[in-house]
């Protein structure tokens, strides 16, 4: 009797956007991390530190910067952190393109 080879389904980590509270695969979201140098964007998703996730949508970033991100990272955002995050937010595509 021949045995079938069972194909394992790869586990895809899920994360929640702090702006809209929608859960998606980790790779579809932008990670923001709290480090000793301050709050930074983590494009690799591997920096050490407490992290939070946001969509690449302007509305999620606006909600996140109003307070949800501060709460998720458990830190008060400094003026330098806000400038860094707002600069990244300005590079995001318009809402219509982000939803495609």
C-alpha contacts under 8 A as a table, 3 or more apart, distances in Angstrom:
res1	aa1	res2	aa2	distance
12	X	25	X	6.32
12	X	26	X	7.62
13	X	25	X	5.78
13	X	26	X	5.69
14	X	23	X	6.24
14	X	24	X	5.38
14	X	25	X	4.45
14	X	26	X	5.25
15	X	23	X	5.40
15	X	24	X	5.69
15	X	25	X	6.14
15	X	26	X	5.29
15	X	29	X	7.88
15	X	53	X	7.01
16	X	21	X	5.56
16	X	22	X	5.44
16	X	23	X	4.23
16	X	24	X	6.41
16	X	53	X	6.52
16	X	54	X	7.72
17	X	20	X	5.79
17	X	21	X	4.96
17	X	22	X	5.55
17	X	23	X	6.43
17	X	24	X	7.80
17	X	29	X	7.29
17	X	52	X	7.66
17	X	53	X	5.08
17	X	54	X	4.52
17	X	55	X	6.07
17	X	60	X	7.70
18	X	21	X	5.36
18	X	52	X	7.00
18	X	53	X	6.16
18	X	54	X	5.88
18	X	60	X	7.57
18	X	64	X	6.18
18	X	68	X	6.00
18	X	69	X	6.43
18	X	72	X	7.30
19	X	54	X	6.23
19	X	55	X	7.64
19	X	59	X	7.59
19	X	60	X	4.23
19	X	61	X	6.36
19	X	62	X	7.68
19	X	63	X	5.17
19	X	64	X	4.77
19	X	68	X	6.62
19	X	69	X	7.74
20	X	60	X	5.90
20	X	63	X	7.80
24	X	28	X	6.64
24	X	29	X	7.43
25	X	28	X	5.63
25	X	29	X	7.36
26	X	29	X	5.71
27	X	30	X	7.69
28	X	55	X	7.28
29	X	53	X	5.93
29	X	54	X	5.54
29	X	55	X	4.91
29	X	56	X	6.69
30	X	41	X	7.54
30	X	42	X	7.32
30	X	43	X	6.96
30	X	53	X	5.47
30	X	54	X	5.25
30	X	55	X	6.07
30	X	56	X	6.62
31	X	41	X	6.18
31	X	42	X	5.30
31	X	43	X	6.80
31	X	45	X	6.02
31	X	51	X	6.39
31	X	52	X	5.71
31	X	53	X	4.56
31	X	54	X	6.60
32	X	39	X	6.89
32	X	40	X	5.70
32	X	41	X	4.61
32	X	42	X	5.58
32	X	51	X	5.49
32	X	52	X	5.30
32	X	53	X	6.08
32	X	54	X	7.78
33	X	39	X	5.66
33	X	40	X	5.45
33	X	41	X	6.33
33	X	42	X	6.31
33	X	47	X	7.31
33	X	48	X	7.77
33	X	49	X	5.88
33	X	50	X	5.54
33	X	51	X	4.19
33	X	52	X	6.41
33	X	73	X	7.53
34	X	37	X	7.99
34	X	38	X	5.83
34	X	39	X	4.49
34	X	40	X	6.52
34	X	49	X	5.45
34	X	50	X	5.27
34	X	51	X	6.26
34	X	73	X	6.46
34	X	75	X	7.92
35	X	38	X	5.16
35	X	39	X	6.05
35	X	40	X	7.40
35	X	48	X	7.24
35	X	49	X	5.38
35	X	50	X	7.37
38	X	81	X	6.59
39	X	77	X	7.46
39	X	81	X	5.67
40	X	81	X	7.36
40	X	84	X	7.51
40	X	85	X	7.54
41	X	85	X	7.54
42	X	45	X	5.36
42	X	46	X	7.25
42	X	47	X	6.52
44	X	47	X	7.27
50	X	73	X	6.20
51	X	72	X	7.89
51	X	73	X	6.38
52	X	69	X	6.96
52	X	72	X	6.21
52	X	73	X	6.41
54	X	57	X	7.95
54	X	60	X	6.46
54	X	61	X	6.68
54	X	64	X	7.52
55	X	60	X	6.19
55	X	61	X	7.41
56	X	60	X	7.55
56	X	61	X	7.62
56	X	92	X	6.31
56	X	93	X	7.70
56	X	98	X	6.56
57	X	60	X	5.46
57	X	61	X	6.48
57	X	92	X	6.93
57	X	93	X	7.45
57	X	94	X	7.61
57	X	95	X	6.00
57	X	98	X	5.97
57	X	99	X	7.87
58	X	61	X	5.15
58	X	62	X	6.14
58	X	89	X	6.84
58	X	92	X	6.81
58	X	93	X	7.87
58	X	94	X	7.19
58	X	95	X	6.40
59	X	62	X	5.11
59	X	63	X	6.27
59	X	95	X	7.83
60	X	63	X	5.21
60	X	64	X	5.95
61	X	64	X	4.88
61	X	65	X	6.00
61	X	89	X	6.74
62	X	65	X	5.33
62	X	66	X	6.37
63	X	66	X	5.21
63	X	67	X	7.08
63	X	68	X	6.75
64	X	67	X	5.81
64	X	68	X	4.68
64	X	69	X	4.76
64	X	70	X	7.75
65	X	68	X	6.64
65	X	69	X	5.92
65	X	70	X	7.34
65	X	82	X	7.80
66	X	69	X	7.61
67	X	70	X	5.17
67	X	71	X	6.20
68	X	71	X	5.13
68	X	72	X	6.12
69	X	72	X	5.05
69	X	73	X	6.08
70	X	73	X	5.35
70	X	74	X	5.84
70	X	75	X	5.51
70	X	76	X	5.96
70	X	77	X	6.36
71	X	74	X	4.98
71	X	75	X	6.87
77	X	81	X	5.75
77	X	82	X	6.39
78	X	81	X	5.09
78	X	82	X	6.29
79	X	82	X	5.10
79	X	83	X	6.21
80	X	83	X	5.14
80	X	84	X	6.19
81	X	84	X	5.14
81	X	85	X	6.15
82	X	85	X	5.14
82	X	86	X	5.91
83	X	86	X	5.13
83	X	87	X	6.02
84	X	87	X	5.24
84	X	88	X	6.46
85	X	88	X	5.16
85	X	89	X	6.13
86	X	89	X	4.81
86	X	90	X	6.27
87	X	90	X	5.29
87	X	91	X	6.96
88	X	91	X	5.35
88	X	92	X	7.06
89	X	92	X	5.47
93	X	97	X	6.07
93	X	98	X	5.99
94	X	97	X	5.63
94	X	98	X	6.43
95	X	98	X	5.21
95	X	99	X	6.56
96	X	99	X	5.68
96	X	100	X	7.17
97	X	100	X	5.64
